[in-house]
Amino acid sequence: MKRTKIPRNTFIGVSVLALTLLAGGISNGVLGFGNTPLGGAIITFDAPGAGTGPGQGTLAGNINASGAITGWYIDTNDVSHGFVRAMDGTFTTFDSPGAGTGPGQGTSPYCNNARDAITGFYVDTNNTWHGFLRAASQPTPRPRPTPPPRP
């Protein structure tokens, strides 16, 4: 009997998708804007740079309350990269420092919180797994107006 090796990114992606649908797909309004896996419209997307070959493409891992989606994509060289997709459809892609650039290596984000901090793992050039935290980007502080003088 011939054994077929399933790439770990495929296994992990399918597992995350199944858990996401089980955990969030049962209630109405999962995505916060009327598109639910059960009964609503399904929005499809591909991250910029995602490959189109077998085992390549875009994997969505999590959506937070503000509608930002975190996940990863596998490029044409079979390397994983992280992304955040905002509600308006814009993408921010990133790689964890130390992530490898060979097949089966790279960055795989799993979760984003309400403040857009992201956690996940990366695989380095020695094929060793490491966790990471990508801190939320801080908004540019706005100058505060000078209060009028008191009489």
N, C-alpha and C positions, 0 to 999 in steps of 0.2 A: 504494500500500500504506500503510495507516494504521499509525503507530507508537504503541505504548502505552508510556507512561512508568511504570517500576516505581519506587515510592518506595525510597530508599536504605535505610531502616530494614528494609523487607521483604527486600531483597537481602542485607543484612548478617545479618539474623536467620536466614534460610534457610541461608546459608553457615556460620554458627556451629553451627547444629543439625546440619548434615551432617558437619562436622569433628568435633563431639562424638561423634556416633554412630560415625564411622569410627575415631576414636582410642580411645574407651572402650568402645564397644558390643561389641567382639570378645571381650574377656575376661570371665570370670565374676566376679560380685561387684563390678561397676563402682561401684555406689552405696554399697557397704560395708554394706548391710543387706539383701542378698538380692534386690533388685529390679533386674533388668538389662533393658536394651532388647531383648536377644535371649533370649526364653524365660521371662522373669520377669514379674511384675505391673508395670504401668505406672501410676505415680501422676500424676494430672493436677491442676493447680492454676491459679488466676488470682490475680494480685496485686490487693490492694484498690485501687480507683480505675481499673483497666484498662477501656478502652473495649470495646465489643462490635460496633462497626461495621467495615466493610472496612478492612484495614490497621491495625487496632487490636488490642490484647490484650496477652498476657504472653509474653515470650521469655526462656527460661532460657539463660544463656550458659556457666556453669561450675559445677562442684561440687567442693568440696575434700574432703580425706580425712576430715574430721569430719562430712561430710554437709551442710554449709551450701551453699545454691545461690545464686549471684549472677546477676542478669539485669536486664532492664528491661521496663517496660510502657509502652504508648502509650495515653494517655487519650482521652476523647471530643473533645478539641480537637486531636488529633494531635501532642501534645507527649510526649516521652519522659521517663521518671523511672526512677531506679535502685531496686533492692530486694535484700535478702538474706532468704532463707527458711531458717530454722533447721530442724534435724531434727524438732523437735516441731510444725512447720507454722506457727510464728509468723513474721510478716513485719516487717521494718524497711524503710521506704521513705526515699529521700533524693534530693536534687538537688544537683549540684555548684554551688558559688558561681560566678556568671557565666553559668550556663546560660540560654538564651533560653526564652521561654514561648509562642512562636508555633508554628504547624504546621511539622513537620520539625525543630524545635529541641529542646533539652533534654539530658538525661543518659543515657548508654548505657554501663553497666559491662560489662566483659568477663571479668575474671578475679579470683578470690579465692584467697589462699594459705592455708596451714594456720593462720596467725595471724589470718585474716579481714581482712587488708589487701586493698583492692580497687583495681584499675586499670580505666581505660576512657577514654571521650572524652565531651566535651559540645560542643554547637553553640550559639554565642551569638546575640545578637539581629541580628548582621550576617551570620549563616549561616557563620561561620568555625569550624572545628573546633579543639579544644584537648584535650590529654591531661589526665588527673587521677589522683591517688593519694588514696584515702580510707584514712587510717591506721586500723588496728584499734583498736577501743575498748578502753581499758585497764580491767581489772577493778578494782573498789573494793578498796583494800588492807585486809586484815583485821588487826586489832590482834594483836600477838604476845603470848602469855601471858608474864607475868613469871616468870623461872625462880626456883625456891625458893632461899633463901639456903644457902650452903655451910656445913657444920658447922665 
